[in-house]
Amino acid sequence: MNRKQRRAEKTAPADALALHEEGVKSFLAGHSEKGASLIAQAIAADGQKPDFHYNLAIILKAQGKLKQAAASYQRAVALKPDYADAHNNLGNIWKELGETGKARASFQRALEIKPGNPGTHYSLGLLFSDAGEEDEAVRHLQLCLASDLEDSRGARHLLARMGRALAPEQTSPAQVLKIYDVRSRFWDQESSYFAHALVADALRAHAPQTGLNILDIGCGTGLVGAAVRDLARRLDGVDLSPAMLEKAKAKGIYGRLEQADIIAFLAAHRQSYDAVLGAAALIHFGSLEGVLKAAAHALRENGLFIFTLFAGEPEDFTAAANQRLAQSGCYTHRAAYIEHLAPRCGFSVLELKQVVHEQDQDGNPVPGLVAVLRRETV
């Protein structure tokens, strides 16, 4: 081996590690194609690193390339047979591909390596639920909760949907953080989500003038803020997710951004705003009485509270009407509930209409509500 070959052998692994690291950073910044390309280059330089294949699989899954993702996870476990997370994630891919037997085998292997792993018990809970084996689904979801005390996966929500537990009052903060950490990467490119436009249009239809002090609750990456900035004298945003707030901050459209629980923030800002806007923010609350009272506290006389919900019947609110929304920690609400609750919390109803809130992954419309409430005399 000559000097040039020895130098190449020494530098290639370091180059591979740098390419892999840059690929992960690119994906987390929302550039999945670039991330996949960089990690593929890292694998070409050094294909013996299981983490390289594992992280490429994560990106391929996010891109909807399920078969390629499965192949990458298989390469990861071939290199590292005791890679529990890779077995678990491979099981989730097999489940989406309809390979139920392979999914069960992958999950079982993950549990053999990592007994009690809450993520695997959660995945098995979903798998058994889809198969109609409710008792097994409940058993695994309860085992998930036993290890995941903050309920970062929303197991209680799923148990409530099956009638095997009381619905929590709201989505656990840990689950909200987990959901929106992922969604922050692609939220601005989401073309099948309409709540921000619905809220902005409602404000334009009902706002008496420009120069408003506006609060955007659950502001996310700033989609609502960008749509109403021209109406605002002051525009503030609050959200629980630091990943979402980082994206919003980069746009420079808010005068103030704060990471906080939205009810606590509203309660701390008495009569501070002319409008409070919540696009897909209240979907993570069951009972809305607390958030409506807090919004009334933060609004000036005749101020507007405009928000969207997922629509559902016949109960006032439920832990979502379908499995997909339940997995996202969402609730559905009926219009009559808002009509009944609003005056008790200091509001009159200016508008309450059925809308298409978004489209699901198959392009089907997801029914929603837009509510426009006016704060009565303080």
Secondary structure, DSSP 8 states (H G I E B T S, - for coil): --HHHHHHHHHHHHHHHHHHHHHHHHHHTT-HHHHHHHHHHHHHH-TT-HHHHHHHHHHHHHTT-HHHHHHHHHHHHHH-TT-HHHHHHHHHHHHHTT-HHHHHHHHHHHHHHSTT-HHHHHHHHHHHHHTT-HHHHHHHHHHHHHH-TT-TT-HHHHHHHTTSS---SB--HHHHHHHHHHHTTTGGG-SSB-HHHHHHHHHHHH-S-SSEEEEEET-TTSHHHHHHGGGEEEEEEEES-HHHHHHHHHHT--SEEEES-HHHHHHTSTT-EEEEEETTSGGGBS--HHHHHHHHHHEEEEEEEEEEEEE--SSSEES-SSHHHHHTT--EE-HHHHHHHHHHTTEEEEEEEEEEEEE-TTS-EEEEEEEEEEE---
